[in-house]
Amino acid sequence: MRVLIKGAGVVGLALAHELSGHGVEVAVAERQADFGGAASWFAGGMLAPWCERESAEEVVLTRGIGAIDWWDRALPGEVSRNGTLVVAPARDAGELKRFASRTSGFEWLDAEAIARLEPALAGRFREALFFPGEAHLDPRRALVLLRQKLVERGVSFVGETDGDSGHDMIADCSGASRIGTVAGLRGVRGEMLYLQTGEVELSRPVRLIHPRIPLYIVPRGDGLFMCGATMIETDDGGPITARSLMELLNAAYTLHPAFGEARLIETGTGVRPAFADNLPRVMRAGNTVTLNGLYRHGFLLSPALAEEAADLALARNLKGDAA
Ligand SMILES: Cc1cc2nc3c(=O)[nH]c(=O)nc-3n(C[C@H](O)[C@H](O)[C@H](O)COP(=O)(O)OP(=O)(O)OC[C@H]3O[C@@H](n4cnc5c(N)ncnc54)[C@H](O)[C@@H]3O)c2cc1C
């Protein structure tokens, strides 16, 4: 069986991994020379199914839980299983309680326990929620390493192609570029930045609850921190706005004033592809399967989506179904 995957973002690569692992001959067509056009490049890399339940359907939790093991198996040693810490300034204590009421899988921490877990935050917050089962990875490393692994497995990477050149199945994994051609698909702009400082050390993603500007900071090692992310209803992928930059920096400063002295290494924008219910879809029409709508959950839900699409492809192959 031969499958052509269009798009080398996280879901395209996850599907290539699933299919090639089952002996399928896979080619991946990517229109960009690097990952810079992919929303996946700008992600936080949080594998946070319990925290995401705060604003997402239960299915994001149930389908997302397996992602941590999936990434560990696919890229051994790349997943940090240190949990997630959620904090709020004293004036937003009510927001933290609301977050707790909408989630599960956490324990309450007092100021001393916060200081034991993240010494850099000692004395800054009175209480926090700790989600011990969550994990994170560096999405940029993960994308590069996954692609390398696929090449070693014999998966070929080619430029953009219109033709299907005799493939048994086409998998369209081209993300937000399909807005306007896939019914109901919209863009949710996410702006982020990288800060670097030797003054703060964190071991896990920290989410700062705020009624207007929620922030998360994901440590990348060597004093580098990814800070994100805005959620703006538009498919405009242009540079970060001054307002978003100010708000993200303000929130980082609230988490720890040392971020005020940090170097601003990079700003970026990714457009999250999303359907109205913010849940992803695997959609089949003829010999084309479309995987899209990963929204805020590309790294969290790609494994489940890729497994679903691979099952579809393999079942179809067994039946010799040419529909
Ligand atoms: C700031 C930000 C933070 C995020 N944080 C997280 C997080 O912490 N955890 C998490 O799970 N998710 C996170 N997400 C969500 C996640 O990044 C997205 O859900 C995911 O990247 C979508 O992946 P995708 O493969 O569908 O699309 P993309 O990553 O956009 O990939 C699509 C690819 O298709 C290519 N392409 C387009 N058209 C064609 C064509 N015709 N032919 C060939 N190639 C084509 C594009 O160049 C691109 O490389 C975040 C997103 C943003 C923006």
The ligand as a Gaussian input file, in Angstrom:
#p B3LYP/6-31G(d) Opt

LIG

0 1
 C        1.230000      29.404000      19.963000
 C        0.698000      28.001000      19.916000
 C        0.906000      27.163000      20.999000
 C        0.439000      25.839000      20.958000
 N        0.716000      25.005000      22.008000
 C        0.324000      23.713000      21.960000
 C        0.650000      22.824000      23.001000
 O        1.317000      23.203000      23.966000
 N        0.234000      21.524000      22.916000
 C       -0.477000      21.071000      21.845000
 O       -0.841000      19.888000      21.828000
 N       -0.799000      21.904000      20.830000
 C       -0.420000      23.209000      20.862000
 N       -0.736000      24.063000      19.850000
 C       -1.576000      23.578000      18.752000
 C       -0.781000      22.895000      17.674000
 O        0.368000      23.626000      17.378000
 C       -1.656000      22.747000      16.415000
 O       -2.834000      22.092000      16.753000
 C       -0.912000      21.898000      15.392000
 O        0.311000      22.506000      15.100000
 C       -1.687000      21.704000      14.107000
 O       -0.900000      20.803000      13.370000
 P       -1.155000      20.475000      11.861000
 O       -0.153000      19.418000      11.512000
 O       -2.597000      20.217000      11.622000
 O       -0.846000      21.847000      11.089000
 P        0.541000      22.564000      10.806000
 O        1.503000      22.378000      11.904000
 O        0.205000      23.967000      10.419000
 O        1.132000      21.795000       9.552000
 C        0.556000      21.872000       8.262000
 C        1.680000      21.726000       7.256000
 O        1.101000      21.575000       5.965000
 C        1.890000      22.290000       5.035000
 N        1.078000      22.514000       3.854000
 C        0.027000      23.364000       3.702000
 N       -0.513000      23.230000       2.462000
 C        0.212000      22.260000       1.822000
 C        0.155000      21.653000       0.533000
 N       -0.780000      22.017000      -0.368000
 N        1.047000      20.694000       0.213000
 C        2.004000      20.304000       1.117000
 N        2.108000      20.854000       2.357000
 C        1.222000      21.805000       2.705000
 C        2.291000      23.545000       5.801000
 O        3.433000      24.161000       5.225000
 C        2.582000      22.965000       7.181000
 O        3.932000      22.564000       7.296000
 C       -0.271000      25.373000      19.831000
 C       -0.462000      26.227000      18.747000
 C        0.018000      27.523000      18.775000
 C       -0.168000      28.400000      17.580000

